[in-house]
Amino acid sequence: MGRREETGGEVLEKPEIKTAKPRLFNVILHNDDYTTMEFVVQVLEAIFLKPMPDAFRIMMQVHLQGRGVCGAYEYEIAETRADAVHELAREKGFPLRATVEEANV
């Protein structure tokens, strides 16, 4: 058995360990004049795993407001997803752009 420390009747408290939540970053899709709405929906479903209604809503936000938030992730994940958007868009011949911005949480 482990050794017990003598405390002289005092109660030793373990210091509370606080774990900092990681900072989150939004992946933003930007509107352009060439990428089709259908392709944007496909990207949102395939890369960001959005169900069809959410993908359509975000696509319309991109179309009407010029940009739309796809999701908030830890930095490395956000960068990876933005890179995946660029790669898929390049393969299909679209200039779709995704950027990463710190989320206001």
JOJOUR-V896972 format. One record per residue. RES is the residue in three letters. SS is DSSP state (~ for helix, > for strand, _ for the rest). PSI is psi in whole degrees, -180 to 180 (NA if undefined). Layout:
res->{RES | RES}
ss->{SS | SS}
psi->{PSI | PSI}
//
This chain:
res->{MET | GLY | ARG | ARG | GLU | GLU | THR | GLY | GLY | GLU | VAL | LEU | GLU | LYS | PRO | GLU | ILE | LYS | THR | ALA | LYS | PRO | ARG | LEU | PHE | ASN | VAL | ILE | LEU | HIS | ASN | ASP | ASP | TYR | THR | THR | MET | GLU | PHE | VAL | VAL | GLN | VAL | LEU | GLU | ALA | ILE | PHE | LEU | LYS | PRO | MET | PRO | ASP | ALA | PHE | ARG | ILE | MET | MET | GLN | VAL | HIS | LEU | GLN | GLY | ARG | GLY | VAL | CYS | GLY | ALA | TYR | GLU | TYR | GLU | ILE | ALA | GLU | THR | ARG | ALA | ASP | ALA | VAL | HIS | GLU | LEU | ALA | ARG | GLU | LYS | GLY | PHE | PRO | LEU | ARG | ALA | THR | VAL | GLU | GLU | ALA | ASN | VAL}
ss->{_ | _ | _ | _ | _ | _ | _ | _ | _ | _ | _ | _ | _ | _ | _ | _ | _ | _ | _ | _ | _ | _ | _ | _ | > | > | > | > | > | > | _ | _ | _ | _ | _ | _ | ~ | ~ | ~ | ~ | ~ | ~ | ~ | ~ | ~ | ~ | _ | _ | _ | _ | _ | ~ | ~ | ~ | ~ | ~ | ~ | ~ | ~ | ~ | ~ | ~ | ~ | ~ | ~ | _ | > | > | > | > | > | > | > | _ | ~ | ~ | ~ | ~ | ~ | ~ | ~ | ~ | ~ | ~ | ~ | ~ | ~ | ~ | ~ | ~ | ~ | ~ | _ | _ | _ | _ | > | > | > | > | > | > | _ | _ | _}
psi->{156 | 160 | 136 | 139 | 140 | 129 | -1 | 31 | -6 | 153 | 124 | 128 | 139 | 135 | 140 | 126 | 119 | 130 | 124 | 134 | 141 | 149 | 146 | 150 | 135 | 141 | 124 | 130 | 142 | 140 | 149 | 174 | 2 | -34 | 131 | 154 | -38 | -41 | -40 | -42 | -43 | -42 | -46 | -37 | -44 | -45 | -38 | 2 | 38 | 138 | 158 | -48 | -40 | -41 | -43 | -43 | -45 | -41 | -42 | -35 | -44 | -46 | -44 | -34 | -7 | -12 | 156 | 143 | 125 | -27 | 167 | 129 | 166 | 156 | -49 | -39 | -43 | -46 | -42 | -42 | -40 | -42 | -39 | -38 | -48 | -41 | -47 | -41 | -42 | -43 | -36 | -1 | 26 | 150 | 24 | 132 | 140 | 137 | 165 | 128 | 147 | 133 | 145 | 84 | NA}
//
